[in-house]
Amino acid sequence: MQEGEPGEEILILDKGLATASVEGTFVGEIQAGEIFGALSVMSNSARATTIIAKEPCECTAFSHDDFRALLRVHPELLRKFMSDLARVLRDVNSAVSRASNSTWKSLF
């Protein structure tokens, strides 16, 4: 998955391990069982993150409508989705903070 591409599917990583980066800066890992790609699909915007497999991966892909239907049938997935989303936001915030501190320190 490449940042800037249209977000057409929400994915669940069934098997494997992947890394997430924004503008070339590592922001976290995606592990088996985690949901990713949802922000662009839910907001109808381009992908904000690049995802690269670190090892062979298997994913299940859902369209926006299929994902919403899945959440209606399995509401416990909503809690998992929100937990994964919160973790991603925390990881991105940490990466931005590290990058900002690094850039600021390099000025002196």
C-alpha positions in Angstrom: 0.0 0.0 0.0 1.5 3.4 -1.0 0.6 6.7 0.5 -1.1 8.9 -2.0 -3.0 6.1 -3.7 -6.8 6.0 -3.5 -8.1 4.1 -0.5 -10.5 1.6 -1.8 -10.2 -1.3 0.7 -9.9 -1.8 4.4 -7.6 -4.7 5.2 -7.2 -7.1 8.1 -3.7 -8.7 8.3 -4.4 -12.4 8.7 -0.8 -13.5 8.7 2.6 -11.9 8.7 4.2 -8.6 9.7 4.3 -5.2 8.0 5.8 -1.8 8.6 4.0 1.6 8.3 5.8 4.8 7.2 4.8 8.3 6.4 6.9 10.2 3.9 9.7 7.7 4.5 9.6 7.9 8.3 8.8 4.7 10.2 5.7 5.1 12.3 4.9 1.6 13.4 4.3 -2.1 12.7 1.1 -3.9 11.7 0.8 -7.4 13.2 -1.5 -10.3 12.5 -5.1 -9.5 13.5 -4.8 -5.8 13.0 -7.0 -3.6 10.8 -5.4 -1.1 8.5 -6.2 1.1 5.5 -9.5 2.3 7.1 -8.8 6.0 7.4 -8.6 6.7 3.7 -11.7 4.5 3.0 -13.8 6.0 5.8 -12.8 9.6 4.9 -12.8 9.0 1.1 -9.3 10.3 0.8 -5.9 9.1 -0.4 -3.8 6.7 1.6 -1.8 8.6 4.2 0.6 5.7 5.0 2.8 3.4 3.1 2.6 -0.3 4.2 5.4 -2.7 3.4 5.4 -6.4 4.2 8.4 -7.4 6.4 7.6 -11.1 5.7 5.0 -13.0 3.6 1.6 -11.6 4.5 -2.0 -12.7 4.0 -4.8 -10.1 4.2 -8.6 -10.0 3.9 -9.9 -7.0 2.1 -13.2 -5.3 2.6 -15.0 -2.5 0.7 -16.4 0.3 2.8 -19.9 -1.1 2.6 -18.7 -4.7 3.3 -16.7 -3.5 6.3 -19.7 -1.6 7.7 -21.9 -4.7 7.3 -19.2 -6.8 9.0 -19.2 -4.4 12.0 -23.0 -4.7 12.2 -22.8 -8.5 12.4 -19.7 -8.6 14.6 -19.9 -5.4 16.8 -16.8 -6.6 18.8 -14.7 -5.8 15.8 -15.6 -2.1 16.3 -13.7 -2.1 19.6 -10.8 -3.8 17.9 -10.9 -1.3 15.1 -11.0 1.6 17.5 -8.1 0.1 19.5 -6.0 -0.3 16.4 -6.9 3.2 15.2 -5.8 4.7 18.6 -2.5 2.8 18.5 -1.8 4.0 15.0 -2.5 7.6 16.0 -0.3 7.3 19.0 2.6 5.8 16.9 2.2 8.6 14.3 2.2 11.2 17.0 5.4 9.7 18.5 7.1 9.6 15.1 6.2 13.2 14.4 7.5 14.3 17.8 10.8 12.4 17.3 11.2 13.9 13.8 10.4 17.4 15.1 12.9 17.1 18.0 15.5 15.7 15.7 15.0 18.6 13.1 15.0 21.2 15.9 18.2 19.9 17.5 20.0 19.8 14.1 19.6 23.5 13.8 22.0 24.1 16.7 
